[in-house]
Amino acid sequence: MELRELTYFAVGLRLLSALVMGGILGLERGMKNRPAGLRTYMLVCVGSCLIMMTNQYIFQATGTGDPTRMSAQVISGIGFLGAGTIIVTGKQQVKGLTTAAGLWASACVGLAIGAGFYECVILAFVLVFLVVRILLDDRPGSLATISRIIAESDANVTGVDHTRVGGSISMGDVAITINMETKGHEHCELVLKNLRADGFQPVVIHG
């Protein structure tokens, strides 16, 4: 089958697919102000795809060697990049684990695309996206409403995070921690007042 071979069309399709899928995963992370975003995910996915195709090309051109050897190094090597996104905050909270796991999964998606395993990669991509986008999200529209209220109160959001415990604004078993810049104590109180007027119960944590 032509799409399984390393033809110009197949190579272009695989690289483009890796670029798009990695970009979609990275865009979601970037929107949440994570340390690895759009460009990082795109590069990881495309690079992994390229490594897999290069390994296949060398194997086909020489007729010797292991066609999966280089890809195995990607699986282990991506851990160094993922480790760079994991930090321990001053409150002894570990952050960045989902981003690190997402980078590793993005590399795996790239490898599958590079191998031409189309039947698997589409389903895998959808599942990875659903995990990072939906499983730890706020109630529909809540975060957008909070952001709108803060913006209308003339304050700036500098960071957003989701946690299972603690946080600034609790919603069931998920809490959203929002870092924002205000023009002083009175301005901060105004923002909180506007949030409470809309039914939210903010808990202020001064950094």
C-alpha positions as CSV (number, residue, x, y, z in Angstrom):
1,M,0.0,0.0,0.0
2,E,1.4,3.4,-1.1
3,L,0.8,5.1,2.3
4,R,2.8,2.4,4.0
5,E,5.9,3.0,1.8
6,L,8.3,5.9,2.2
7,T,7.1,7.8,-0.9
8,Y,7.2,11.5,-1.2
9,F,3.5,11.7,-0.7
10,A,3.5,9.4,2.3
11,V,6.5,11.2,3.9
12,G,4.7,14.6,3.4
13,L,1.5,13.3,4.8
14,R,3.1,11.8,7.9
15,L,5.1,15.0,8.7
16,L,2.1,17.2,8.2
17,S,-0.1,14.9,10.4
18,A,2.6,15.0,13.1
19,L,2.7,18.8,12.8
20,V,-1.1,19.2,13.1
21,M,-1.6,16.6,15.9
22,G,1.3,17.9,17.9
23,G,0.1,21.4,17.4
24,I,-3.4,20.7,18.7
25,L,-2.1,19.0,21.8
26,G,0.4,21.8,22.4
27,L,-2.2,24.5,21.8
28,E,-4.4,23.1,24.6
29,R,-1.4,23.2,27.0
30,G,-0.3,26.6,25.9
31,M,-3.8,28.0,26.6
32,K,-3.4,26.9,30.2
33,N,0.0,28.7,30.4
34,R,2.0,25.5,30.8
35,P,5.8,25.5,30.4
36,A,5.6,23.5,27.1
37,G,3.1,24.7,24.6
38,L,2.4,24.8,20.8
39,R,5.9,24.9,19.4
40,T,7.4,22.4,21.8
41,Y,4.7,19.8,21.2
42,M,4.9,20.4,17.4
43,L,8.7,19.9,17.4
44,V,8.5,16.8,19.6
45,C,5.8,15.2,17.5
46,V,7.5,16.0,14.1
47,G,10.9,15.1,15.4
48,S,9.7,11.7,16.6
49,C,8.0,11.1,13.3
50,L,11.2,12.0,11.4
51,I,13.3,9.7,13.6
52,M,10.9,6.8,12.9
53,M,11.0,7.4,9.1
54,T,14.8,7.8,9.1
55,N,15.2,4.5,10.9
56,Q,12.9,2.8,8.4
57,Y,14.7,4.4,5.5
58,I,18.1,3.2,6.7
59,F,16.8,-0.3,7.3
60,Q,15.3,-0.4,3.8
61,A,18.4,1.2,2.1
62,T,20.9,-1.1,3.8
63,G,18.9,-4.2,4.4
64,T,20.5,-4.5,7.9
65,G,19.9,-3.2,11.4
66,D,17.0,-2.8,13.7
67,P,14.1,-0.7,12.2
68,T,13.0,0.3,15.7
69,R,16.3,1.1,17.4
70,M,16.3,4.8,16.9
71,S,12.7,5.1,18.0
72,A,13.4,3.3,21.2
73,Q,15.9,6.0,22.1
74,V,13.2,8.7,21.6
75,I,11.0,7.0,24.1
76,S,13.7,7.1,26.8
77,G,15.3,10.4,25.7
78,I,12.1,12.4,25.8
79,G,12.1,11.9,29.6
80,F,14.9,14.5,29.9
81,L,12.7,17.1,28.1
82,G,9.7,16.2,30.2
83,A,11.6,16.5,33.4
84,G,12.4,20.1,32.5
85,T,8.6,20.9,32.7
86,I,8.2,19.5,36.2
87,I,8.8,21.9,39.1
88,V,8.2,22.0,42.8
89,T,6.6,25.2,44.0
90,G,7.3,27.0,47.2
91,K,4.3,25.3,48.8
92,Q,5.9,21.9,48.0
93,Q,3.4,21.2,45.2
94,V,4.6,19.3,42.2
95,K,3.5,20.9,38.9
96,G,4.0,20.0,35.3
97,L,3.4,16.2,35.5
98,T,0.6,16.3,33.0
99,T,2.6,18.4,30.6
100,A,5.6,16.0,30.9
101,A,3.3,13.1,30.2
102,G,1.8,14.9,27.3
103,L,5.2,15.5,25.7
104,W,5.9,11.8,26.1
105,A,2.6,10.9,24.6
106,S,3.1,13.4,21.8
107,A,6.4,11.7,21.0
108,C,4.6,8.3,20.9
109,V,2.0,9.8,18.5
110,G,4.8,11.0,16.3
111,L,6.5,7.6,16.2
112,A,3.2,5.9,15.3
113,I,2.7,8.4,12.5
114,G,6.2,7.9,11.3
115,A,5.6,4.2,11.1
116,G,2.5,4.7,9.1
117,F,0.3,3.1,11.8
118,Y,-2.7,5.1,10.8
119,E,-5.4,2.9,12.3
120,C,-3.9,3.3,15.8
121,V,-2.6,6.9,15.7
122,I,-5.9,8.6,15.1
123,L,-7.6,6.9,18.0
124,A,-4.5,7.4,20.2
125,F,-4.5,11.1,19.4
126,V,-8.2,11.5,20.2
127,L,-7.7,9.7,23.5
128,V,-4.6,11.8,24.5
129,F,-6.4,15.0,23.6
130,L,-9.5,14.0,25.7
131,V,-7.3,13.2,28.7
132,V,-5.5,16.5,28.8
133,R,-8.5,18.6,27.8
134,I,-11.5,17.2,29.6
135,L,-10.6,15.0,32.5
136,L,-9.4,17.9,34.7
137,D,-11.4,20.8,33.5
138,D,-13.8,23.3,35.0
139,R,-17.6,23.2,34.7
140,P,-18.6,24.4,31.2
141,G,-18.2,28.1,30.9
142,S,-17.0,28.7,34.5
143,L,-13.4,29.6,33.7
144,A,-14.5,31.8,30.8
145,T,-17.0,33.6,33.2
146,I,-14.3,34.1,35.8
147,S,-11.9,35.5,33.2
148,R,-14.5,37.8,31.9
149,I,-15.3,39.2,35.3
150,I,-11.6,39.7,36.1
151,A,-11.1,41.5,32.8
152,E,-14.2,43.7,33.3
153,S,-12.8,44.6,36.7
154,D,-9.6,46.0,35.0
155,A,-7.3,43.3,36.4
156,N,-4.9,41.0,34.5
157,V,-4.7,37.2,34.7
158,T,-1.1,36.1,34.8
159,G,-1.5,32.4,35.3
160,V,-4.1,29.6,35.7
161,D,-3.8,26.2,37.2
162,H,-6.1,23.2,38.0
163,T,-5.7,21.1,41.2
164,R,-7.6,18.5,43.0
165,V,-7.1,20.1,46.4
166,G,-6.8,23.6,47.7
167,G,-6.9,26.5,45.2
168,S,-8.4,29.9,45.0
169,I,-11.9,29.2,43.6
170,S,-13.3,25.7,44.3
171,M,-15.7,23.9,42.0
172,G,-16.7,20.5,43.3
173,D,-13.6,18.4,43.5
174,V,-11.6,20.6,41.1
175,A,-10.0,23.9,42.2
176,I,-8.8,26.6,39.9
177,T,-5.9,28.7,41.1
178,I,-5.7,32.1,39.3
179,N,-2.8,34.5,39.6
180,M,-3.8,38.1,38.8
181,E,-2.3,41.6,38.9
182,T,-4.4,44.3,40.6
183,K,-3.8,48.0,41.4
184,G,-3.7,47.5,45.1
185,H,-5.7,46.2,48.0
186,E,-8.9,48.1,47.3
187,H,-8.8,47.0,43.6
188,C,-8.3,43.4,44.7
189,E,-11.3,43.6,47.0
190,L,-13.4,45.0,44.1
191,V,-12.5,42.0,41.9
192,L,-13.4,39.6,44.7
193,K,-16.7,41.4,45.2
194,N,-17.5,41.1,41.6
195,L,-16.7,37.4,41.6
196,R,-18.9,36.8,44.7
197,A,-21.7,38.7,43.0
198,D,-21.7,36.1,40.3
199,G,-21.9,33.2,42.7
200,F,-18.2,32.3,43.1
201,Q,-16.5,31.9,46.5
202,P,-12.9,33.0,46.0
203,V,-10.3,32.3,48.7
204,V,-7.4,34.7,48.6
205,I,-3.8,33.3,48.9
206,H,-1.2,36.1,48.9
207,G,2.1,35.1,47.2
